[in-house]
Amino acid sequence: MPNPMNVLQAVRFDNDFDPTTLRYVEEDALLGNFLQVAQNGAHHSQVTLLGFGAPFAREGGFDQGRVVDPILELDEVPQKFRSIDLQGKGVGPRMYNTPQAALGYTALPPNHLNAYVFDICPSAVKDVRPSEGSTLQRIMKHASRIVDSRRRSLEGVVDDIHADYDDAGVVLMTQPPNAARRERRRREHDYVPEVPSEFLIIRSAIQLRKVGRRNHPSRPNFAS
């Protein structure tokens, strides 16, 4: 694993957050390749992770609050964000493991991707990485969901996706093919960490606490 400070060099943290407390804990395979806030003591039922993203705001746009209560149901998602492209992995904020990974999220990213810390219980995580399949299989699966959302409804497809997650409070997966393509293009002149791009879908009432942001890159193709 690289030095966390190299991965985070594009991030401006708030004065009240100390990024030197961040660690990669390789034995926590269930939590993927996410940075954790170091904790004192030998055992904790919860861990604090650092993630990057742009949660939707209920009133529209992206939430820029210091504390974000996640949107978990499709009928709370602002209308302009209700699409199979944005909800094709289910409803819930996506927290990426690196600021670079978050660049692939949407076709038109917000001006700022924020850094958040949040507490999760490892036993509540559903790791779907082993069952994702090949790149071609993932593209075909997403294409079938696009067709299904038109044949039935977006609501029906999203309900099926949520049912596959059972009662998991957090779902872990790797970067989808289209998002990986956008990420590669947008970080062309950026530091590329030796960390696989992954994200967590927050499916429970976990508060996201903003601790910094990744400034909007100056490259003109960022929003392409």
C-alpha positions as a printed Julia matrix, in Angstrom:
224×3 Matrix{Float64}:
   0.0     0.0     0.0
   1.24    3.53   -0.73
   1.77    6.24    1.81
  -1.71    7.7     2.57
  -0.33   11.22    2.2
   0.57   10.52   -1.43
  -2.95    9.33   -2.18
  -4.44   12.37   -0.44
  -2.25   15.09   -1.86
  -5.13   16.59   -3.89
  -7.3    16.94   -0.78
  -7.59   20.0     1.44
  -8.61   18.89    4.91
 -10.36   21.05    7.49
  -8.22   22.38   10.31
  -9.98   20.24   12.93
  -9.17   16.95   11.15
  -5.74   15.3    11.41
  -5.01   13.21    8.29
  -1.92   11.68    9.92
  -4.33    9.43   11.86
  -5.27    7.64    8.64
  -4.02    4.1     8.07
  -4.37    1.26    5.61
  -5.27   -1.9     7.51
  -4.53   -4.68    5.04
  -5.85   -7.49    7.23
  -9.33   -5.94    7.13
 -10.1    -7.39    3.7
 -13.82   -7.05    4.36
 -13.41   -3.28    4.34
 -11.62   -3.21    1.02
  -8.92   -0.67    0.33
 -10.33    2.14    2.45
  -8.32    4.32    4.76
  -9.24    3.98    8.42
  -8.9     6.48   11.22
  -6.53    4.93   13.76
  -8.23    4.0    17.03
  -6.84    3.38   20.47
  -7.46    0.01   22.06
  -7.35   -3.57   20.86
 -10.98   -4.12   19.81
 -13.74   -1.97   18.43
 -17.15   -3.03   17.19
 -17.09   -0.08   14.77
 -14.41    1.41   12.58
 -14.14    4.92   11.15
 -13.44    5.1     7.44
 -12.52    7.95    5.11
 -14.45    8.22    1.88
 -14.91   10.65   -1.0
 -18.07   11.54   -2.82
 -20.89   13.93   -3.56
 -24.09   12.89   -1.76
 -27.34   14.19   -3.19
 -29.31   16.79   -1.25
 -33.04   16.16   -0.75
 -33.9    19.66   -1.94
 -31.84   19.16   -5.13
 -28.19   19.37   -6.13
 -25.37   18.07   -3.97
 -25.29   18.21   -0.19
 -22.56   20.54    1.1
 -23.51   20.29    4.78
 -21.03   19.48    7.52
 -23.1    16.41    8.38
 -25.03   14.43    5.76
 -27.93   12.11    6.53
 -27.96    9.7     3.58
 -30.83    9.35    1.14
 -31.79    5.68    1.14
 -35.03    5.56   -0.85
 -35.63    6.39   -4.49
 -38.59    8.7    -3.79
 -36.24   10.98   -1.8
 -33.72   11.29   -4.63
 -34.07   14.6    -6.53
 -35.89   14.01   -9.81
 -32.93   14.94  -12.02
 -30.83   12.21  -10.39
 -33.4     9.45  -10.86
 -31.87    7.39  -13.65
 -30.56    3.88  -14.09
 -27.08    5.3   -14.68
 -27.01    6.93  -11.23
 -29.17    4.42   -9.34
 -28.1     1.27  -11.18
 -26.3    -0.02   -8.09
 -29.08    1.0    -5.72
 -29.94    4.11   -3.75
 -27.5     5.48   -1.19
 -24.45    7.75   -1.15
 -21.38    6.29   -2.8
 -18.24    6.72   -0.74
 -15.09    6.08   -2.78
 -11.82    4.9    -1.29
  -9.68    7.55   -3.02
 -10.36   11.05   -4.35
  -9.25    9.84   -7.77
 -11.83    7.03   -7.8
 -14.62    9.53   -7.08
 -13.83   11.32  -10.36
 -15.63    8.54  -12.25
 -18.96    8.84  -10.45
 -21.16   10.88  -12.79
 -21.04   12.16  -16.35
 -21.06   15.7   -14.94
 -19.4    15.78  -11.48
 -20.03   18.58   -8.97
 -17.53   21.39   -8.51
 -16.22   19.81   -5.32
 -15.89   16.21   -4.21
 -15.92   16.14   -0.44
 -14.0    13.99    2.03
 -16.08   12.33    4.74
 -15.5    10.16    7.77
 -18.18    7.72    8.86
 -18.54    4.87   11.34
 -19.5     1.39   10.22
 -19.79   -2.03   11.77
 -17.73   -4.5     9.69
 -20.36   -7.2    10.16
 -22.9    -4.97    8.36
 -20.82   -4.87    5.16
 -21.87   -6.98    2.17
 -18.87   -7.53   -0.09
 -20.11   -8.17   -3.62
 -16.67   -7.94   -5.25
 -16.23  -11.74   -5.62
 -19.51  -12.04   -7.55
 -19.15   -9.03   -9.87
 -17.91  -11.05  -12.84
 -15.79   -9.94  -15.77
 -15.89   -6.49  -17.36
 -18.07   -7.84  -20.18
 -20.44   -9.49  -17.72
 -20.79   -6.27  -15.76
 -21.49   -4.26  -18.93
 -24.13   -6.78  -20.01
 -25.74   -6.77  -16.58
 -26.0    -2.99  -16.56
 -27.38   -3.03  -20.1
 -30.07   -5.5   -19.04
 -31.02   -3.19  -16.18
 -31.34   -0.28  -18.61
 -33.72   -2.34  -20.76
 -35.61   -3.57  -17.71
 -36.03   -0.04  -16.35
 -37.7     0.96  -19.61
 -39.81   -2.17  -19.88
 -40.99   -2.08  -16.27
 -39.91    0.93  -14.24
 -36.83    2.34  -12.54
 -38.55    1.72   -9.2
 -38.95   -1.98   -9.92
 -35.33   -2.44  -10.95
 -34.06   -0.55   -7.89
 -36.29   -2.64   -5.62
 -34.74   -5.81   -7.08
 -31.23   -4.44   -6.53
 -31.98   -3.62   -2.91
 -33.44   -7.09   -2.37
 -30.15   -8.62   -3.55
 -28.36   -6.7    -0.78
 -30.54   -8.34    1.9
 -30.3    -6.27    5.08
 -26.74   -5.06    4.53
 -26.12   -1.59    5.91
 -23.15   -1.06    3.57
 -22.31   -2.66    0.22
 -18.74   -2.88   -1.1
 -17.89   -3.11   -4.8
 -15.23   -2.17   -7.32
 -15.42    0.63   -9.87
 -17.84   -0.22  -12.71
 -16.47   -0.22  -16.29
 -17.98    3.12  -17.43
 -16.93    4.86  -14.23
 -13.43    3.41  -14.53
 -13.18    4.86  -18.04
 -14.27    8.3   -16.82
 -11.85    8.11  -13.9
  -8.88    7.29  -16.15
  -9.69   10.17  -18.47
 -10.21   12.75  -15.73
  -7.11   11.93  -13.72
  -4.79   11.91  -16.72
  -2.38   14.41  -15.16
  -3.16   13.5   -11.56
  -1.31   11.2    -9.2
  -2.45    7.61   -9.78
  -2.34    5.67   -6.51
  -1.56    1.96   -6.49
  -4.91    1.3    -4.84
  -7.82   -0.45   -6.62
 -10.78    1.89   -7.08
 -13.66    0.8    -4.87
 -16.73    2.31   -3.31
 -19.25    1.69   -0.58
 -22.97    2.22   -1.05
 -24.4     3.46    2.23
 -27.69    1.64    2.77
 -28.38    2.59    6.39
 -28.68    5.75    8.5
 -24.93    6.34    8.81
 -24.0     9.97    9.24
 -21.32   11.28    6.9
 -19.14   13.95    8.52
 -17.37   16.25    6.09
 -13.67   16.76    6.9
 -12.33   18.27    3.68
 -12.68   18.42   -0.06
 -10.91   17.68   -3.32
 -10.83   20.86   -5.37
 -12.32   20.88   -8.84
  -9.48   19.98  -11.23
  -8.59   22.7   -13.69
  -8.5    20.29  -16.62
 -11.21   21.11  -19.17
 -12.15   17.45  -19.67
 -13.15   16.95  -16.03
 -16.8    17.56  -16.76
 -16.86   15.81  -20.1
